[in-house]
Amino acid sequence: MDHTHGELRDRLQTDRPHSARVWNYLLGGKDNYPVDSEVGEVILATFPEFATVARLQRQFLVRAVRYLAGEAGIRQFLDIGTGLPTADNTHEVAQRIAPDSRIVYVDNDPLVLTHARALLTSTPEGACAYLDADVRDPERILAQARDTLDFDRPIGLTLLSIMGQLSDDDRPAEVVSTLLDALPSGSYLALTDGTNTNDALNTAVAGYNQQSVHTYHLRAPERIAAFFDGLDLVEPGVVHTSAWRPDPDAPRPEEAAVEAAVCGVARKA
């Protein structure tokens, strides 16, 4: 085994849960280890609606990218914190609408890196790339993304359930500002994250944080809304995830799951 593969093996840390793998378990995926499923079950025991929350977040990704590639005419996407591949990844949704769409995926989970080939199956007209990088290093992400994306043309930046991975000491607002400042006028931000408004969810996340390699930080809805400061919000604004332009036939989820996260899409003037 060469040095690169050895380093990747060490980073997997199969004895401790990782956020992308736990999320994969909650979505019904198979790309996780026993330690991830065990923590997933503990979370569900405390907050049974969490699997629904994970699905609602994923469904928002589909609707947001569909809006950006369709109504907004965006042809470039920077997807940070992409997680493990599943149905309807960003490039699949975007390229169904606009085959020439170009997508850069970013994640720092080593298991996501091993699945990167599944993320790179682009149409001939478009392009996909994967960066093994941390959202806490936005300058590096921006520099490497320029190899695939044209920063003179609008870009759709997606930060879905990723800013909660940053503590306040990581200065998440500054990370978002650094990313947005580099994007041209006409670019968009799509963002969703978990709220601290449900006691059972707060307890479940606190238990997860005690065991996981990564910690998650729930925030008040108004603090999540502040990530959109200075941008022009797309209707209906910052709302619960299931309420952002829902599909007409979408079933009504459990109230606790609805209240667990907020989201929005906004344009940079």
Residue pairs with C-beta under 8 A, 6 or more apart in sequence:
1 9
8 110
8 113
8 114
11 110
12 110
12 111
13 213
14 33
14 35
15 35
16 35
16 211
16 212
16 213
17 35
17 36
17 38
17 39
17 208
17 211
17 212
17 213
18 36
18 109
18 111
18 212
18 213
18 214
19 109
19 165
19 212
19 213
19 214
19 216
20 83
20 84
20 107
20 109
20 111
20 112
21 31
21 32
21 33
21 36
21 84
21 109
21 111
22 32
22 36
22 39
22 40
22 43
22 208
22 212
23 54
23 83
23 84
23 161
24 30
24 31
24 32
24 36
24 83
24 84
24 86
25 32
25 36
25 37
25 40
26 40
26 43
26 44
26 50
26 51
26 54
27 51
27 54
27 55
27 58
27 86
28 51
29 84
29 86
31 84
31 111
31 115
32 40
39 208
39 211
39 212
42 204
42 207
42 208
43 50
43 204
43 205
43 207
43 208
44 50
44 51
46 200
46 203
46 204
46 207
47 198
47 200
47 201
47 203
47 204
47 256
47 260
49 253
49 254
49 256
49 257
49 260
50 201
50 204
50 257
50 260
52 253
52 254
52 257
53 194
53 241
53 257
53 260
53 261
56 241
56 242
56 253
56 257
56 258
56 261
57 160
57 161
57 192
57 241
57 261
58 86
58 88
59 241
59 242
59 247
59 250
60 160
60 192
60 241
60 242
60 244
60 263
61 88
61 90
61 93
61 158
61 160
61 190
62 88
62 93
63 244
63 245
63 246
63 247
64 158
64 190
64 244
64 263
64 265
65 77
65 90
65 93
65 94
65 156
65 158
65 190
66 93
66 97
67 234
67 245
67 265
68 74
68 77
68 94
68 156
68 188
68 190
68 265
69 75
69 93
69 94
69 97
69 98
69 101
69 156
70 97
72 156
72 188
72 267
73 154
74 94
74 101
74 154
74 155
74 156
74 187
74 188
75 94
75 98
75 100
75 101
75 102
75 153
75 154
76 101
76 102
76 103
76 149
76 150
76 153
76 154
76 155
76 156
77 90
77 91
77 94
77 101
77 102
77 103
77 104
77 155
77 156
77 157
77 158
78 104
78 106
78 141
78 145
78 149
78 155
78 156
78 157
78 158
78 179
79 90
79 103
79 104
79 105
79 106
79 158
79 160
80 106
80 107
80 135
80 141
80 157
80 158
80 159
80 162
80 179
81 106
81 107
81 135
81 159
81 160
81 161
81 162
81 165
82 89
82 90
82 105
82 106
82 107
82 112
82 119
83 107
83 109
83 112
83 161
84 109
84 111
84 112
84 115
85 115
85 118
85 119
89 119
90 103
90 105
90 158
91 101
91 103
91 105
91 119
91 121
91 122
91 126
91 128
94 101
94 103
94 126
95 101
95 122
95 123
95 126
98 126
99 123
99 124
99 125
99 126
100 123
100 125
100 126
101 123
101 126
102 126
102 127
102 128
102 148
102 149
103 122
103 126
103 127
103 128
103 129
103 148
104 128
104 129
104 130
104 131
104 145
104 148
104 149
105 116
105 119
105 128
105 129
105 130
105 131
106 130
106 131
106 133
106 135
106 141
106 145
107 113
107 130
107 131
107 132
107 133
108 132
108 133
108 134
108 135
113 130
113 132
116 130
119 128
119 130
120 128
120 129
120 130
121 128
122 128
127 148
128 148
129 145
129 147
129 148
131 141
131 144
131 145
133 140
133 141
133 144
135 141
135 159
135 162
135 163
135 165
135 166
135 175
136 166
136 170
136 175
138 175
138 178
138 179
138 182
139 178
141 179
142 151
142 178
142 179
142 182
149 155
151 182
151 183
151 184
152 184
153 184
154 183
154 184
154 185
154 186
154 187
154 188
155 183
155 184
155 187
155 188
156 187
156 188
156 190
157 179
157 180
157 183
157 187
157 188
157 189
157 190
158 189
158 190
158 191
159 176
159 179
159 189
159 190
159 191
159 227
160 190
160 191
160 192
161 192
161 193
161 194
161 261
162 193
163 172
163 175
163 176
163 191
163 193
163 224
163 227
164 193
164 194
164 216
164 217
164 218
164 219
165 214
165 215
165 216
165 217
166 172
166 175
166 217
167 215
167 217
168 217
172 227
173 226
173 227
176 189
176 191
176 227
180 187
180 189
180 230
180 231
180 268
183 268
184 268
185 268
185 269
186 267
186 268
187 267
187 268
188 234
188 265
188 266
188 267
188 268
189 227
189 228
189 231
189 265
189 266
189 268
190 263
190 264
190 265
191 224
191 227
191 228
191 263
191 264
192 241
192 261
192 262
192 263
192 264
193 219
193 224
193 261
193 262
193 263
194 201
194 205
194 216
194 218
194 219
194 260
194 261
195 218
195 219
195 220
195 221
195 224
195 259
195 260
195 261
195 262
196 202
196 218
196 219
196 220
197 220
197 221
197 259
197 260
198 256
198 259
198 260
200 256
201 218
201 256
201 260
202 218
205 216
205 218
208 216
209 215
209 216
221 238
221 262
224 238
224 262
225 238
225 262
225 264
228 238
228 264
228 266
231 266
231 267
231 268
231 269
232 266
232 267
232 268
232 269
233 264
233 265
233 266
234 264
234 265
234 266
234 267
236 243
236 244
236 245
237 264
238 262
238 263
238 264
239 262
239 263
239 264
240 258
240 259
240 261
240 262
240 263
241 258
241 261
241 262
241 263
242 250
242 252
242 253
242 257
242 258
243 258
244 263
244 264
244 265
